[in-house]
Amino acid sequence: LKDDLEFIRNSDMTIAIIDLKSLSILQAIRTIAYIRQNEPDLLNKIKFVFNGIDNENGKTVELVQSKLGIEPFGVIDRDNEAVEKITEMGELFTDKSLLIDSQIYKIAEKVIKELF
């Protein structure tokens, strides 16, 4: 976590993808609580994207938001290969094909507006 915090400290913005299929809400709650307590200024640099929102199975945006105590920067309502690529590469857009997905594209637009 120390390396991650140092990376965030040195960045203009960090996109944190909370994948509800692979990362439990409890892990995210602990991580966010740790940052909130020990590095509260860094929370302003982190933009949280919820991946795997599933309204039919109770994983609503409102529920996840209330459990984590954060507002999402973006929401992806289905499992998505593009998000897996983002997570693996550690970068948002290195492949133009990722822009095809409208939800990913909307997140990219928000990133560009925030940074420029």
N, C-alpha and C positions, 0 to 999 in steps of 0.2 A: 504493500500500500504506500510506503514511503516514496518509492520510485514514481508511482502514479500521481501522488500529490505534488511531487517536484515537476513532473510533466505538466500538470494542470497549472501550477504556479507560473511556468514559463510560456504558457500558451495564451493566445488572445481569447480563444473559446474552445471548450471541449464538449463534444457530443458524447453523452453517456447513454448507451442503448441498454435499457432494462428489458431483457428477453424473458418474458413470463413463462416460456416453455423450458428454459434451461437454468434460469436464476430464480431462486425462490424469493418471495416477497420478504421473508425474514432476513435473508442476506442483504438485500437492498436496504431494508430498514436499518440494519446495524451499520452498514457502510455510510449511509447518509447521516445517521446520528453521530457517528465518529467525526465526520467532516464538519458537521454543524457545531459540535462541541470543541474540536481542536483547531479547525481551520475555517471558521465561518465565512471569511472573505472569499474563499475559493468557491463557495456555492454560487456566487454571482457569475463565475466563469463557466459553470457546468450547465449544459442544456440537456435535459432528460427526454429521451424518446422511449415511449412504451411500445414494445413489440409483442404481438401475440394477444392483443385485447380480444376477448371472446365473450361478447354479450350474452350469447346463448348458454354459456357455461358459468356465468357469474363473474367473469373477469372484466368488469366494466371499468371505464376510465375513472369514474367517480370513486369506485371502491379502491382501485390502485392508488389514486391520488390521495385519498383520505388516509390510507395505510402508510404511505410514504411521507406524507406531509409536504409534497412538492407538486407544482403545477407542470404538466408536460409541455415540452417545447414542440413535440410532434407525437402523433399516434399512428401506429400501423396495426390494422385490425385483422391481420392474417399472417400466418407464417410465411416468410418471404425469403427466397434465395438471395435477393439483393442484400438483405440485412445480414445474412450469413457471410456474404462476401465482404461487406463493410467491416464486420467484426473481425474476420480473419486478416484483412489487410490493414486494419487500424486507420483507414482513411475513408472519407465519405465518398468521393467520386474520382476513381482513377479509370473507370471503365464507362464509356458513354452509354452502354446498354443499361446501366443502373438507372439512368434518367427516364427510362420508358415507364417505370412504375410511377403512377401519379402521386401516391403518398410520399414516396422518396423525393420526388421532384419538388413537392411543396415544402418539405423540410430543407432542401437545398436552397430554395428561394429565401426562406427565413434566415438561413445562415448567411447568405450573401447580403441581405438587408441589414442584419445585425453588424456585420463586419465592415461594410462599405457604406 
